[in-house]
Amino acid sequence: MLQRETMNALNHCQIEMISFINKHPNAGWKADKSDRFHSVDDARFLLGGRKEDPNLRDEEAFPLLTSFVI
C-alpha cells in the first residue's frame, strides 16, 4: 500500500514538473543550465513526458558520424 502511495506521489510530481516546463518560458534556459537535464526534451523524457526515439540520441551524441559515408 505504501509503495502505491509513493508511486502516486511521484507521478503527481512528474506531472507538475512537466506542466511547469510547458508553462514557463525560462524552463528551457533552466534545463540547459542544470546539471540534471541537458535540454527541455531531456527533462520531459526523464520525467515521463514523452517517449524517446532511440536513433535521435545517437545522432545528437555523434553528429559527425551521421554525416560521413564509409
mmCIF file as Biopython writes it, N, C-alpha, C and O atoms, coordinates in Angstrom:
data_model
#
loop_
_atom_site.group_PDB
_atom_site.id
_atom_site.type_symbol
_atom_site.label_atom_id
_atom_site.label_alt_id
_atom_site.label_comp_id
_atom_site.label_asym_id
_atom_site.label_entity_id
_atom_site.label_seq_id
_atom_site.pdbx_PDB_ins_code
_atom_site.Cartn_x
_atom_site.Cartn_y
_atom_site.Cartn_z
_atom_site.occupancy
_atom_site.B_iso_or_equiv
_atom_site.auth_seq_id
_atom_site.auth_asym_id
_atom_site.pdbx_PDB_model_num
ATOM 1   N N  . MET A ? 1  ? 0.821  -1.188 0.000   1.0 0.0 1  A 1 
ATOM 2   C CA . MET A ? 1  ? 0.000  0.000  0.000   1.0 0.0 1  A 1 
ATOM 3   C C  . MET A ? 1  ? 0.872  1.261  0.000   1.0 0.0 1  A 1 
ATOM 4   O O  . MET A ? 1  ? 0.586  2.222  -0.714  1.0 0.0 1  A 1 
ATOM 5   N N  . LEU A ? 2  ? 1.933  1.245  0.805   1.0 0.0 2  A 1 
ATOM 6   C CA . LEU A ? 2  ? 2.832  2.395  0.864   1.0 0.0 2  A 1 
ATOM 7   C C  . LEU A ? 2  ? 3.523  2.615  -0.482  1.0 0.0 2  A 1 
ATOM 8   O O  . LEU A ? 2  ? 3.741  3.754  -0.895  1.0 0.0 2  A 1 
ATOM 9   N N  . GLN A ? 3  ? 3.864  1.524  -1.161  1.0 0.0 3  A 1 
ATOM 10  C CA . GLN A ? 3  ? 4.517  1.640  -2.463  1.0 0.0 3  A 1 
ATOM 11  C C  . GLN A ? 3  ? 3.579  2.311  -3.471  1.0 0.0 3  A 1 
ATOM 12  O O  . GLN A ? 3  ? 4.017  3.152  -4.255  1.0 0.0 3  A 1 
ATOM 13  N N  . ARG A ? 4  ? 2.316  1.952  -3.456  1.0 0.0 4  A 1 
ATOM 14  C CA . ARG A ? 4  ? 1.344  2.553  -4.376  1.0 0.0 4  A 1 
ATOM 15  C C  . ARG A ? 4  ? 1.197  4.047  -4.090  1.0 0.0 4  A 1 
ATOM 16  O O  . ARG A ? 4  ? 1.138  4.851  -5.020  1.0 0.0 4  A 1 
ATOM 17  N N  . GLU A ? 5  ? 1.138  4.424  -2.812  1.0 0.0 5  A 1 
ATOM 18  C CA . GLU A ? 5  ? 1.028  5.835  -2.448  1.0 0.0 5  A 1 
ATOM 19  C C  . GLU A ? 5  ? 2.273  6.605  -2.875  1.0 0.0 5  A 1 
ATOM 20  O O  . GLU A ? 5  ? 2.181  7.745  -3.329  1.0 0.0 5  A 1 
ATOM 21  N N  . THR A ? 6  ? 3.427  5.983  -2.729  1.0 0.0 6  A 1 
ATOM 22  C CA . THR A ? 6  ? 4.675  6.617  -3.144  1.0 0.0 6  A 1 
ATOM 23  C C  . THR A ? 6  ? 4.692  6.818  -4.653  1.0 0.0 6  A 1 
ATOM 24  O O  . THR A ? 6  ? 5.088  7.882  -5.130  1.0 0.0 6  A 1 
ATOM 25  N N  . MET A ? 7  ? 4.270  5.817  -5.406  1.0 0.0 7  A 1 
ATOM 26  C CA . MET A ? 7  ? 4.230  5.932  -6.869  1.0 0.0 7  A 1 
ATOM 27  C C  . MET A ? 7  ? 3.249  7.013  -7.299  1.0 0.0 7  A 1 
ATOM 28  O O  . MET A ? 7  ? 3.537  7.772  -8.224  1.0 0.0 7  A 1 
ATOM 29  N N  . ASN A ? 8  ? 2.095  7.095  -6.643  1.0 0.0 8  A 1 
ATOM 30  C CA . ASN A ? 8  ? 1.123  8.137  -6.970  1.0 0.0 8  A 1 
ATOM 31  C C  . ASN A ? 8  ? 1.703  9.521  -6.702  1.0 0.0 8  A 1 
ATOM 32  O O  . ASN A ? 8  ? 1.494  10.446 -7.487  1.0 0.0 8  A 1 
ATOM 33  N N  . ALA A ? 9  ? 2.427  9.664  -5.602  1.0 0.0 9  A 1 
ATOM 34  C CA . ALA A ? 9  ? 3.052  10.945 -5.282  1.0 0.0 9  A 1 
ATOM 35  C C  . ALA A ? 9  ? 4.123  11.300 -6.313  1.0 0.0 9  A 1 
ATOM 36  O O  . ALA A ? 9  ? 4.226  12.456 -6.725  1.0 0.0 9  A 1 
ATOM 37  N N  . LEU A ? 10 ? 4.914  10.321 -6.729  1.0 0.0 10 A 1 
ATOM 38  C CA . LEU A ? 10 ? 5.938  10.572 -7.749  1.0 0.0 10 A 1 
ATOM 39  C C  . LEU A ? 10 ? 5.306  10.959 -9.078  1.0 0.0 10 A 1 
ATOM 40  O O  . LEU A ? 10 ? 5.781  11.882 -9.740  1.0 0.0 10 A 1 
ATOM 41  N N  . ASN A ? 11 ? 4.249  10.270 -9.476  1.0 0.0 11 A 1 
ATOM 42  C CA . ASN A ? 11 ? 3.564  10.606 -10.722 1.0 0.0 11 A 1 
ATOM 43  C C  . ASN A ? 11 ? 3.006  12.017 -10.665 1.0 0.0 11 A 1 
ATOM 44  O O  . ASN A ? 11 ? 3.072  12.751 -11.651 1.0 0.0 11 A 1 
ATOM 45  N N  . HIS A ? 12 ? 2.458  12.402 -9.526  1.0 0.0 12 A 1 
ATOM 46  C CA . HIS A ? 12 ? 1.923  13.749 -9.368  1.0 0.0 12 A 1 
ATOM 47  C C  . HIS A ? 12 ? 3.037  14.784 -9.514  1.0 0.0 12 A 1 
ATOM 48  O O  . HIS A ? 12 ? 2.840  15.815 -10.157 1.0 0.0 12 A 1 
ATOM 49  N N  . CYS A ? 13 ? 4.197  14.522 -8.925  1.0 0.0 13 A 1 
ATOM 50  C CA . CYS A ? 13 ? 5.339  15.437 -9.037  1.0 0.0 13 A 1 
ATOM 51  C C  . CYS A ? 13 ? 5.828  15.532 -10.479 1.0 0.0 13 A 1 
ATOM 52  O O  . CYS A ? 13 ? 6.205  16.610 -10.937 1.0 0.0 13 A 1 
ATOM 53  N N  . GLN A ? 14 ? 5.824  14.414 -11.190 1.0 0.0 14 A 1 
ATOM 54  C CA . GLN A ? 14 ? 6.243  14.419 -12.593 1.0 0.0 14 A 1 
ATOM 55  C C  . GLN A ? 14 ? 5.303  15.280 -13.426 1.0 0.0 14 A 1 
ATOM 56  O O  . GLN A ? 14 ? 5.754  16.063 -14.261 1.0 0.0 14 A 1 
ATOM 57  N N  . ILE A ? 15 ? 4.010  15.140 -13.205 1.0 0.0 15 A 1 
ATOM 58  C CA . ILE A ? 15 ? 3.023  15.927 -13.949 1.0 0.0 15 A 1 
ATOM 59  C C  . ILE A ? 15 ? 3.204  17.408 -13.652 1.0 0.0 15 A 1 
ATOM 60  O O  . ILE A ? 15 ? 3.136  18.235 -14.562 1.0 0.0 15 A 1 
ATOM 61  N N  . GLU A ? 16 ? 3.434  17.753 -12.384 1.0 0.0 16 A 1 
ATOM 62  C CA . GLU A ? 16 ? 3.646  19.153 -12.029 1.0 0.0 16 A 1 
ATOM 63  C C  . GLU A ? 16 ? 4.897  19.710 -12.697 1.0 0.0 16 A 1 
ATOM 64  O O  . GLU A ? 16 ? 4.887  20.849 -13.163 1.0 0.0 16 A 1 
ATOM 65  N N  . MET A ? 17 ? 5.974  18.930 -12.753 1.0 0.0 17 A 1 
ATOM 66  C CA . MET A ? 17 ? 7.216  19.394 -13.365 1.0 0.0 17 A 1 
ATOM 67  C C  . MET A ? 17 ? 7.036  19.595 -14.861 1.0 0.0 17 A 1 
ATOM 68  O O  . MET A ? 17 ? 7.515  20.586 -15.411 1.0 0.0 17 A 1 
ATOM 69  N N  . ILE A ? 18 ? 6.362  18.680 -15.519 1.0 0.0 18 A 1 
ATOM 70  C CA . ILE A ? 18 ? 6.112  18.819 -16.956 1.0 0.0 18 A 1 
ATOM 71  C C  . ILE A ? 18 ? 5.248  20.040 -17.214 1.0 0.0 18 A 1 
ATOM 72  O O  . ILE A ? 18 ? 5.505  20.787 -18.158 1.0 0.0 18 A 1 
ATOM 73  N N  . SER A ? 19 ? 4.227  20.258 -16.392 1.0 0.0 19 A 1 
ATOM 74  C CA . SER A ? 19 ? 3.378  21.438 -16.531 1.0 0.0 19 A 1 
ATOM 75  C C  . SER A ? 19 ? 4.198  22.707 -16.348 1.0 0.0 19 A 1 
ATOM 76  O O  . SER A ? 19 ? 4.016  23.681 -17.080 1.0 0.0 19 A 1 
ATOM 77  N N  . PHE A ? 20 ? 5.096  22.698 -15.375 1.0 0.0 20 A 1 
ATOM 78  C CA . PHE A ? 20 ? 5.954  23.857 -15.141 1.0 0.0 20 A 1 
ATOM 79  C C  . PHE A ? 20 ? 6.816  24.137 -16.365 1.0 0.0 20 A 1 
ATOM 80  O O  . PHE A ? 20 ? 6.923  25.283 -16.800 1.0 0.0 20 A 1 
ATOM 81  N N  . ILE A ? 21 ? 7.426  23.107 -16.920 1.0 0.0 21 A 1 
ATOM 82  C CA . ILE A ? 21 ? 8.286  23.278 -18.096 1.0 0.0 21 A 1 
ATOM 83  C C  . ILE A ? 21 ? 7.484  23.813 -19.273 1.0 0.0 21 A 1 
ATOM 84  O O  . ILE A ? 21 ? 7.965  24.675 -20.009 1.0 0.0 21 A 1 
ATOM 85  N N  . ASN A ? 22 ? 6.265  23.312 -19.459 1.0 0.0 22 A 1 
ATOM 86  C CA . ASN A ? 22 ? 5.447  23.751 -20.585 1.0 0.0 22 A 1 
ATOM 87  C C  . ASN A ? 22 ? 4.949  25.180 -20.416 1.0 0.0 22 A 1 
ATOM 88  O O  . ASN A ? 22 ? 4.798  25.894 -21.407 1.0 0.0 22 A 1 
ATOM 89  N N  . LYS A ? 23 ? 4.690  25.615 -19.185 1.0 0.0 23 A 1 
ATOM 90  C CA . LYS A ? 23 ? 4.091  26.930 -18.948 1.0 0.0 23 A 1 
ATOM 91  C C  . LYS A ? 23 ? 5.109  28.053 -18.838 1.0 0.0 23 A 1 
ATOM 92  O O  . LYS A ? 23 ? 4.776  29.202 -19.125 1.0 0.0 23 A 1 
ATOM 93  N N  . HIS A ? 24 ? 6.324  27.762 -18.436 1.0 0.0 24 A 1 
ATOM 94  C CA . HIS A ? 24 ? 7.297  28.806 -18.153 1.0 0.0 24 A 1 
ATOM 95  C C  . HIS A ? 24 ? 8.350  28.891 -19.249 1.0 0.0 24 A 1 
ATOM 96  O O  . HIS A ? 24 ? 9.044  27.913 -19.526 1.0 0.0 24 A 1 
ATOM 97  N N  . PRO A ? 25 ? 8.470  30.060 -19.873 1.0 0.0 25 A 1 
ATOM 98  C CA . PRO A ? 25 ? 9.436  30.195 -20.968 1.0 0.0 25 A 1 
ATOM 99  C C  . PRO A ? 25 ? 10.887 30.054 -20.517 1.0 0.0 25 A 1 
ATOM 100 O O  . PRO A ? 25 ? 11.743 29.698 -21.327 1.0 0.0 25 A 1 
ATOM 101 N N  . ASN A ? 26 ? 11.184 30.322 -19.261 1.0 0.0 26 A 1 
ATOM 102 C CA . ASN A ? 26 ? 12.557 30.200 -18.769 1.0 0.0 26 A 1 
ATOM 103 C C  . ASN A ? 26 ? 12.931 28.765 -18.438 1.0 0.0 26 A 1 
ATOM 104 O O  . ASN A ? 26 ? 14.084 28.491 -18.105 1.0 0.0 26 A 1 
ATOM 105 N N  . ALA A ? 27 ? 11.989 27.856 -18.524 1.0 0.0 27 A 1 
ATOM 106 C CA . ALA A ? 27 ? 12.278 26.462 -18.176 1.0 0.0 27 A 1 
ATOM 107 C C  . ALA A ? 27 ? 13.344 25.876 -19.095 1.0 0.0 27 A 1 
ATOM 108 O O  . ALA A ? 27 ? 14.175 25.081 -18.655 1.0 0.0 27 A 1 
ATOM 109 N N  . GLY A ? 28 ? 13.325 26.260 -20.356 1.0 0.0 28 A 1 
ATOM 110 C CA . GLY A ? 28 ? 14.343 25.779 -21.288 1.0 0.0 28 A 1 
ATOM 111 C C  . GLY A ? 28 ? 15.729 26.234 -20.885 1.0 0.0 28 A 1 
ATOM 112 O O  . GLY A ? 28 ? 16.685 25.458 -20.922 1.0 0.0 28 A 1 
ATOM 113 N N  . TRP A ? 29 ? 15.835 27.493 -20.499 1.0 0.0 29 A 1 
ATOM 114 C CA . TRP A ? 29 ? 17.119 28.016 -20.039 1.0 0.0 29 A 1 
ATOM 115 C C  . TRP A ? 29 ? 17.569 27.295 -18.779 1.0 0.0 29 A 1 
ATOM 116 O O  . TRP A ? 29 ? 18.736 26.923 -18.657 1.0 0.0 29 A 1 
ATOM 117 N N  . LYS A ? 30 ? 16.645 27.096 -17.839 1.0 0.0 30 A 1 
ATOM 118 C CA . LYS A ? 30 ? 16.981 26.410 -16.595 1.0 0.0 30 A 1 
ATOM 119 C C  . LYS A ? 30 ? 17.397 24.966 -16.867 1.0 0.0 30 A 1 
ATOM 120 O O  . LYS A ? 30 ? 18.336 24.460 -16.253 1.0 0.0 30 A 1 
ATOM 121 N N  . ALA A ? 31 ? 16.703 24.311 -17.780 1.0 0.0 31 A 1 
ATOM 122 C CA . ALA A ? 31 ? 17.056 22.929 -18.118 1.0 0.0 31 A 1 
ATOM 123 C C  . ALA A ? 31 ? 18.431 22.869 -18.769 1.0 0.0 31 A 1 
ATOM 124 O O  . ALA A ? 31 ? 19.206 21.950 -18.506 1.0 0.0 31 A 1 
ATOM 125 N N  . ASP A ? 32 ? 18.735 23.850 -19.620 1.0 0.0 32 A 1 
ATOM 126 C CA . ASP A ? 32 ? 20.045 23.871 -20.276 1.0 0.0 32 A 1 
ATOM 127 C C  . ASP A ? 32 ? 21.174 24.155 -19.289 1.0 0.0 32 A 1 
ATOM 128 O O  . ASP A ? 32 ? 22.284 23.653 -19.464 1.0 0.0 32 A 1 
ATOM 129 N N  . LYS A ? 33 ? 20.909 24.948 -18.260 1.0 0.0 33 A 1 
ATOM 130 C CA . LYS A ? 33 ? 21.937 25.308 -17.285 1.0 0.0 33 A 1 
ATOM 131 C C  . LYS A ? 33 ? 22.041 24.307 -16.140 1.0 0.0 33 A 1 
ATOM 132 O O  . LYS A ? 33 ? 22.977 24.372 -15.344 1.0 0.0 33 A 1 
ATOM 133 N N  . SER A ? 34 ? 21.095 23.390 -16.052 1.0 0.0 34 A 1 
ATOM 134 C CA . SER A ? 34 ? 21.064 22.428 -14.956 1.0 0.0 34 A 1 
ATOM 135 C C  . SER A ? 34 ? 22.033 21.282 -15.226 1.0 0.0 34 A 1 
ATOM 136 O O  . SER A ? 34 ? 22.291 20.930 -16.376 1.0 0.0 34 A 1 
ATOM 137 N N  . ASP A ? 35 ? 22.564 20.707 -14.149 1.0 0.0 35 A 1 
ATOM 138 C CA . ASP A ? 35 ? 23.392 19.514 -14.286 1.0 0.0 35 A 1 
ATOM 139 C C  . ASP A ? 35 ? 22.538 18.270 -14.503 1.0 0.0 35 A 1 
ATOM 140 O O  . ASP A ? 35 ? 23.025 17.252 -14.996 1.0 0.0 35 A 1 
ATOM 141 N N  . ARG A ? 36 ? 21.275 18.356 -14.136 1.0 0.0 36 A 1 
ATOM 142 C CA . ARG A ? 36 ? 20.407 17.185 -14.209 1.0 0.0 36 A 1 
ATOM 143 C C  . ARG A ? 36 ? 19.878 16.945 -15.622 1.0 0.0 36 A 1 
ATOM 144 O O  . ARG A ? 36 ? 19.776 15.801 -16.065 1.0 0.0 36 A 1 
ATOM 145 N N  . PHE A ? 37 ? 19.544 18.022 -16.323 1.0 0.0 37 A 1 
ATOM 146 C CA . PHE A ? 37 ? 18.959 17.900 -17.656 1.0 0.0 37 A 1 
ATOM 147 C C  . PHE A ? 37 ? 19.856 18.588 -18.676 1.0 0.0 37 A 1 
ATOM 148 O O  . PHE A ? 37 ? 20.478 19.608 -18.385 1.0 0.0 37 A 1 
ATOM 149 N N  . HIS A ? 38 ? 19.913 18.020 -19.869 1.0 0.0 38 A 1 
ATOM 150 C CA . HIS A ? 38 ? 20.682 18.634 -20.945 1.0 0.0 38 A 1 
ATOM 151 C C  . HIS A ? 38 ? 19.826 19.577 -21.768 1.0 0.0 38 A 1 
ATOM 152 O O  . HIS A ? 38 ? 20.346 20.503 -22.391 1.0 0.0 38 A 1 
ATOM 153 N N  . SER A ? 39 ? 18.518 19.352 -21.779 1.0 0.0 39 A 1 
ATOM 154 C CA . SER A ? 39 ? 17.602 20.195 -22.534 1.0 0.0 39 A 1 
ATOM 155 C C  . SER A ? 39 ? 16.197 19.996 -21.996 1.0 0.0 39 A 1 
ATOM 156 O O  . SER A ? 39 ? 15.966 19.150 -21.132 1.0 0.0 39 A 1 
ATOM 157 N N  . VAL A ? 40 ? 15.264 20.778 -22.511 1.0 0.0 40 A 1 
ATOM 158 C CA . VAL A ? 40 ? 13.868 20.621 -22.114 1.0 0.0 40 A 1 
ATOM 159 C C  . VAL A ? 40 ? 13.365 19.248 -22.546 1.0 0.0 40 A 1 
ATOM 160 O O  . VAL A ? 40 ? 12.603 18.609 -21.820 1.0 0.0 40 A 1 
ATOM 161 N N  . ASP A ? 41 ? 13.786 18.792 -23.726 1.0 0.0 41 A 1 
ATOM 162 C CA . ASP A ? 41 ? 13.363 17.462 -24.186 1.0 0.0 41 A 1 
ATOM 163 C C  . ASP A ? 41 ? 13.874 16.369 -23.257 1.0 0.0 41 A 1 
ATOM 164 O O  . ASP A ? 41 ? 13.147 15.420 -22.962 1.0 0.0 41 A 1 
ATOM 165 N N  . ASP A ? 42 ? 15.121 16.490 -22.790 1.0 0.0 42 A 1 
ATOM 166 C CA . ASP A ? 42 ? 15.643 15.507 -21.835 1.0 0.0 42 A 1 
ATOM 167 C C  . ASP A ? 42 ? 14.857 15.542 -20.535 1.0 0.0 42 A 1 
ATOM 168 O O  . ASP A ? 42 ? 14.567 14.498 -19.950 1.0 0.0 42 A 1 
ATOM 169 N N  . ALA A ? 43 ? 14.513 16.746 -20.082 1.0 0.0 43 A 1 
ATOM 170 C CA . ALA A ? 43 ? 13.726 16.866 -18.851 1.0 0.0 43 A 1 
ATOM 171 C C  . ALA A ? 43 ? 12.373 16.190 -19.021 1.0 0.0 43 A 1 
ATOM 172 O O  . ALA A ? 43 ? 11.918 15.458 -18.141 1.0 0.0 43 A 1 
ATOM 173 N N  . ARG A ? 44 ? 11.738 16.439 -20.152 1.0 0.0 44 A 1 
ATOM 174 C CA . ARG A ? 44 ? 10.430 15.816 -20.400 1.0 0.0 44 A 1 
ATOM 175 C C  . ARG A ? 44 ? 10.557 14.302 -20.488 1.0 0.0 44 A 1 
ATOM 176 O O  . ARG A ? 44 ? 9.717  13.576 -19.957 1.0 0.0 44 A 1 
ATOM 177 N N  . PHE A ? 45 ? 11.603 13.823 -21.156 1.0 0.0 45 A 1 
ATOM 178 C CA . PHE A ? 45 ? 11.798 12.377 -21.281 1.0 0.0 45 A 1 
ATOM 179 C C  . PHE A ? 45 ? 12.067 11.739 -19.924 1.0 0.0 45 A 1 
ATOM 180 O O  . PHE A ? 45 ? 11.462 10.724 -19.579 1.0 0.0 45 A 1 
ATOM 181 N N  . LEU A ? 46 ? 12.978 12.337 -19.154 1.0 0.0 46 A 1 
ATOM 182 C CA . LEU A ? 46 ? 13.331 11.770 -17.855 1.0 0.0 46 A 1 
ATOM 183 C C  . LEU A ? 46 ? 12.168 11.811 -16.877 1.0 0.0 46 A 1 
ATOM 184 O O  . LEU A ? 46 ? 12.086 10.978 -15.974 1.0 0.0 46 A 1 
ATOM 185 N N  . LEU A ? 47 ? 11.272 12.767 -17.049 1.0 0.0 47 A 1 
ATOM 186 C CA . LEU A ? 47 ? 10.117 12.872 -16.165 1.0 0.0 47 A 1 
ATOM 187 C C  . LEU A ? 47 ? 8.903  12.153 -16.738 1.0 0.0 47 A 1 
ATOM 188 O O  . LEU A ? 47 ? 7.810  12.259 -16.183 1.0 0.0 47 A 1 
ATOM 189 N N  . GLY A ? 48 ? 9.073  11.430 -17.827 1.0 0.0 48 A 1 
ATOM 190 C CA . GLY A ? 48 ? 7.982  10.638 -18.376 1.0 0.0 48 A 1 
ATOM 191 C C  . GLY A ? 48 ? 7.049  11.405 -19.285 1.0 0.0 48 A 1 
ATOM 192 O O  . GLY A ? 48 ? 5.923  10.969 -19.522 1.0 0.0 48 A 1 
ATOM 193 N N  . GLY A ? 49 ? 7.496  12.543 -19.800 1.0 0.0 49 A 1 
ATOM 194 C CA . GLY A ? 49 ? 6.625  13.368 -20.630 1.0 0.0 49 A 1 
ATOM 195 C C  . GLY A ? 49 ? 6.528  12.912 -22.072 1.0 0.0 49 A 1 
ATOM 196 O O  . GLY A ? 49 ? 5.533  13.196 -22.739 1.0 0.0 49 A 1 
ATOM 197 N N  . ARG A ? 50 ? 7.528  12.219 -22.566 1.0 0.0 50 A 1 
ATOM 198 C CA . ARG A ? 50 ? 7.484  11.741 -23.951 1.0 0.0 50 A 1 
ATOM 199 C C  . ARG A ? 50 ? 8.381  10.523 -24.078 1.0 0.0 50 A 1 
ATOM 200 O O  . ARG A ? 50 ? 9.258  10.279 -23.249 1.0 0.0 50 A 1 
ATOM 201 N N  . LYS A ? 51 ? 8.142  9.784  -25.114 1.0 0.0 51 A 1 
ATOM 202 C CA . LYS A ? 51 ? 8.997  8.641  -25.403 1.0 0.0 51 A 1 
ATOM 203 C C  . LYS A ? 51 ? 10.090 9.106  -26.357 1.0 0.0 51 A 1 
ATOM 204 O O  . LYS A ? 51 ? 9.853  9.946  -27.226 1.0 0.0 51 A 1 
ATOM 205 N N  . GLU A ? 52 ? 11.270 8.562  -26.189 1.0 0.0 52 A 1 
ATOM 206 C CA . GLU A ? 52 ? 12.414 8.989  -26.981 1.0 0.0 52 A 1 
ATOM 207 C C  . GLU A ? 52 ? 12.644 8.044  -28.147 1.0 0.0 52 A 1 
ATOM 208 O O  . GLU A ? 52 ? 12.552 6.824  -28.008 1.0 0.0 52 A 1 
ATOM 209 N N  . ASP A ? 53 ? 12.943 8.626  -29.292 1.0 0.0 53 A 1 
ATOM 210 C CA . ASP A ? 53 ? 13.342 7.849  -30.452 1.0 0.0 53 A 1 
ATOM 211 C C  . ASP A ? 53 ? 14.796 7.427  -30.240 1.0 0.0 53 A 1 
ATOM 212 O O  . ASP A ? 53 ? 15.654 8.295  -30.081 1.0 0.0 53 A 1 
ATOM 213 N N  . PRO A ? 54 ? 15.105 6.126  -30.232 1.0 0.0 54 A 1 
ATOM 214 C CA . PRO A ? 54 ? 16.478 5.692  -29.945 1.0 0.0 54 A 1 
ATOM 215 C C  . PRO A ? 54 ? 17.495 6.212  -30.955 1.0 0.0 54 A 1 
ATOM 216 O O  . PRO A ? 54 ? 18.658 6.411  -30.601 1.0 0.0 54 A 1 
ATOM 217 N N  . ASN A ? 55 ? 17.089 6.434  -32.193 1.0 0.0 55 A 1 
ATOM 218 C CA . ASN A ? 55 ? 18.016 6.937  -33.208 1.0 0.0 55 A 1 
ATOM 219 C C  . ASN A ? 55 ? 18.345 8.407  -32.991 1.0 0.0 55 A 1 
ATOM 220 O O  . ASN A ? 55 ? 19.419 8.865  -33.381 1.0 0.0 55 A 1 
ATOM 221 N N  . LEU A ? 56 ? 17.435 9.148  -32.375 1.0 0.0 56 A 1 
ATOM 222 C CA . LEU A ? 56 ? 17.646 10.571 -32.169 1.0 0.0 56 A 1 
ATOM 223 C C  . LEU A ? 56 ? 18.835 10.825 -31.253 1.0 0.0 56 A 1 
ATOM 224 O O  . LEU A ? 56 ? 19.643 11.712 -31.531 1.0 0.0 56 A 1 
ATOM 225 N N  . ARG A ? 57 ? 18.959 10.077 -30.179 1.0 0.0 57 A 1 
ATOM 226 C CA . ARG A ? 57 ? 20.062 10.298 -29.242 1.0 0.0 57 A 1 
ATOM 227 C C  . ARG A ? 57 ? 21.401 9.997  -29.914 1.0 0.0 57 A 1 
ATOM 228 O O  . ARG A ? 57 ? 22.374 10.711 -29.673 1.0 0.0 57 A 1 
ATOM 229 N N  . ASP A ? 58 ? 21.475 8.964  -30.747 1.0 0.0 58 A 1 
ATOM 230 C CA . ASP A ? 58 ? 22.725 8.648  -31.436 1.0 0.0 58 A 1 
ATOM 231 C C  . ASP A ? 58 ? 23.148 9.790  -32.350 1.0 0.0 58 A 1 
ATOM 232 O O  . ASP A ? 58 ? 24.329 10.133 -32.411 1.0 0.0 58 A 1 
ATOM 233 N N  . GLU A ? 59 ? 22.190 10.382 -33.061 1.0 0.0 59 A 1 
ATOM 234 C CA . GLU A ? 59 ? 22.512 11.479 -33.960 1.0 0.0 59 A 1 
ATOM 235 C C  . GLU A ? 59 ? 22.936 12.719 -33.188 1.0 0.0 59 A 1 
ATOM 236 O O  . GLU A ? 59 ? 23.825 13.448 -33.627 1.0 0.0 59 A 1 
ATOM 237 N N  . GLU A ? 60 ? 22.304 12.967 -32.034 1.0 0.0 60 A 1 
ATOM 238 C CA . GLU A ? 60 ? 22.677 14.130 -31.236 1.0 0.0 60 A 1 
ATOM 239 C C  . GLU A ? 60 ? 24.039 13.930 -30.581 1.0 0.0 60 A 1 
ATOM 240 O O  . GLU A ? 60 ? 24.823 14.874 -30.489 1.0 0.0 60 A 1 
ATOM 241 N N  . ALA A ? 61 ? 24.325 12.727 -30.132 1.0 0.0 61 A 1 
ATOM 242 C CA . ALA A ? 61 ? 25.582 12.466 -29.433 1.0 0.0 61 A 1 
ATOM 243 C C  . ALA A ? 61 ? 26.768 12.440 -30.394 1.0 0.0 61 A 1 
ATOM 244 O O  . ALA A ? 61 ? 27.867 12.870 -30.043 1.0 0.0 61 A 1 
ATOM 245 N N  . PHE A ? 62 ? 26.545 11.938 -31.597 1.0 0.0 62 A 1 
ATOM 246 C CA . PHE A ? 62 ? 27.626 11.795 -32.567 1.0 0.0 62 A 1 
ATOM 247 C C  . PHE A ? 62 ? 27.208 12.395 -33.914 1.0 0.0 62 A 1 
ATOM 248 O O  . PHE A ? 62 ? 26.996 11.655 -34.875 1.0 0.0 62 A 1 
ATOM 249 N N  . PRO A ? 63 ? 27.087 13.730 -33.998 1.0 0.0 63 A 1 
ATOM 250 C CA . PRO A ? 63 ? 26.593 14.335 -35.243 1.0 0.0 63 A 1 
ATOM 251 C C  . PRO A ? 63 ? 27.519 14.123 -36.431 1.0 0.0 63 A 1 
ATOM 252 O O  . PRO A ? 63 ? 27.048 14.048 -37.566 1.0 0.0 63 A 1 
ATOM 253 N N  . LEU A ? 64 ? 28.824 14.026 -36.199 1.0 0.0 64 A 1 
ATOM 254 C CA . LEU A ? 64 ? 29.751 13.862 -37.319 1.0 0.0 64 A 1 
ATOM 255 C C  . LEU A ? 64 ? 29.680 12.466 -37.920 1.0 0.0 64 A 1 
ATOM 256 O O  . LEU A ? 64 ? 29.934 12.289 -39.111 1.0 0.0 64 A 1 
ATOM 257 N N  . LEU A ? 65 ? 29.340 11.481 -37.111 1.0 0.0 65 A 1 
ATOM 258 C CA . LEU A ? 65 ? 29.270 10.115 -37.620 1.0 0.0 65 A 1 
ATOM 259 C C  . LEU A ? 65 ? 28.145 9.941  -38.626 1.0 0.0 65 A 1 
ATOM 260 O O  . LEU A ? 65 ? 28.245 9.107  -39.525 1.0 0.0 65 A 1 
ATOM 261 N N  . THR A ? 66 ? 27.081 10.711 -38.489 1.0 0.0 66 A 1 
ATOM 262 C CA . THR A ? 66 ? 25.959 10.569 -39.410 1.0 0.0 66 A 1 
ATOM 263 C C  . THR A ? 66 ? 26.218 11.289 -40.729 1.0 0.0 66 A 1 
ATOM 264 O O  . THR A ? 66 ? 25.529 11.034 -41.716 1.0 0.0 66 A 1 
ATOM 265 N N  . SER A ? 67 ? 27.212 12.194 -40.756 1.0 0.0 67 A 1 
ATOM 266 C CA . SER A ? 67 ? 27.462 12.942 -41.980 1.0 0.0 67 A 1 
ATOM 267 C C  . SER A ? 67 ? 28.482 12.268 -42.896 1.0 0.0 67 A 1 
ATOM 268 O O  . SER A ? 67 ? 28.609 12.653 -44.058 1.0 0.0 67 A 1 
ATOM 269 N N  . PHE A ? 68 ? 29.202 11.283 -42.400 1.0 0.0 68 A 1 
ATOM 270 C CA . PHE A ? 68 ? 30.194 10.587 -43.212 1.0 0.0 68 A 1 
ATOM 271 C C  . PHE A ? 68 ? 29.640 9.271  -43.737 1.0 0.0 68 A 1 
ATOM 272 O O  . PHE A ? 68 ? 28.906 8.565  -43.045 1.0 0.0 68 A 1 
ATOM 273 N N  . VAL A ? 69 ? 30.003 8.961  -44.962 1.0 0.0 69 A 1 
ATOM 274 C CA . VAL A ? 69 ? 29.640 7.677  -45.546 1.0 0.0 69 A 1 
ATOM 275 C C  . VAL A ? 69 ? 30.906 6.844  -45.625 1.0 0.0 69 A 1 
ATOM 276 O O  . VAL A ? 69 ? 31.902 7.269  -46.209 1.0 0.0 69 A 1 
ATOM 277 N N  . ILE A ? 70 ? 30.864 5.670  -45.042 1.0 0.0 70 A 1 
ATOM 278 C CA . ILE A ? 70 ? 32.057 4.811  -45.027 1.0 0.0 70 A 1 
ATOM 279 C C  . ILE A ? 70 ? 31.907 3.720  -46.062 1.0 0.0 70 A 1 
ATOM 280 O O  . ILE A ? 70 ? 32.800 2.887  -46.214 1.0 0.0 70 A 1 
#
